[in-house]
Amino acid sequence: MPEKEPPIAPVIAAQAAESKKALDVRVLDLRGVSSFTDYFVICSGANIRQIQAISDEVEERLEKHGERPLGIEGYERAEWILADYGDFIVHIFSQPAREFYDLERLWRSASQLTIDSSSH
């Protein structure tokens, strides 16, 4: 049986992050692993301004597709911006914060999706 395609919104978020030169963009499929969300979009930025620009771009692109965050935390400090969209959560880290929290290790049982970055 073919793998079910992910909803378009996490893909749009990942592509938006890539368009702002986010580092190491990953989408983790948490279905069957987590009860509070289906996907994590995880990426890093090089500095506060870039991290905020990534967050702004993700929010803007998702809004065009009718997706609005339930909440956004950490924007001002921009060490770790968390945007909660219910079915998926976008995490935008500084490099040190990403290494410290290491969500990919914590959620290593989740599968990682391949995102086509040529379509943004």
Residue pairs with C-beta under 8 A, 6 or more apart in sequence:
6 27
6 29
6 39
6 113
7 38
7 39
7 87
7 88
8 65
9 62
9 65
9 67
9 85
9 87
9 88
10 27
10 39
10 41
10 88
10 113
11 27
11 113
11 115
11 116
12 61
12 62
12 65
12 67
13 41
13 58
13 61
13 62
13 85
13 88
13 90
14 25
14 26
14 27
14 41
14 43
14 115
14 117
15 61
15 115
15 117
15 119
15 120
16 54
16 57
16 58
16 60
16 61
16 62
16 120
17 25
17 41
17 43
17 54
17 57
17 58
17 90
17 92
18 25
18 43
18 115
18 117
18 120
19 57
19 120
20 45
20 50
20 53
20 54
20 57
21 50
22 43
22 44
22 45
22 50
22 54
22 92
23 43
23 44
23 45
23 46
23 95
24 42
24 43
24 44
24 98
25 41
25 42
25 43
25 115
25 117
26 40
26 41
26 42
26 43
26 104
26 112
27 39
27 40
27 41
27 42
27 112
27 113
27 115
28 39
28 40
28 42
28 103
28 104
28 107
28 110
28 111
28 112
28 113
29 38
29 39
29 110
29 111
29 112
29 113
30 37
30 38
30 39
30 40
30 107
30 110
31 38
31 39
33 107
33 109
33 110
34 107
34 110
37 84
37 86
37 87
37 88
37 89
38 87
38 88
39 87
39 88
39 89
39 113
40 88
40 89
40 90
40 91
40 103
40 107
40 110
41 58
41 88
41 89
41 90
41 91
42 91
42 93
42 98
42 103
42 104
43 54
43 91
43 92
43 93
44 51
44 92
44 93
44 94
44 95
44 98
45 51
45 53
45 54
45 78
45 92
45 93
45 94
46 95
47 94
48 77
48 78
48 94
51 78
51 81
51 92
51 93
51 94
52 75
52 78
52 81
54 81
54 92
55 72
55 75
55 78
55 81
55 83
55 90
55 92
58 83
58 90
58 92
59 69
59 72
59 83
62 68
62 69
62 85
67 85
68 85
69 83
69 84
69 85
70 84
70 85
70 86
71 83
71 84
72 81
72 82
72 83
72 84
73 81
73 82
73 84
74 80
74 81
74 82
75 81
78 92
78 94
79 93
79 94
79 96
79 97
80 91
80 92
80 93
80 94
80 97
80 98
80 101
81 90
81 91
81 92
81 93
82 89
82 90
82 91
83 89
83 90
83 92
91 103
93 101
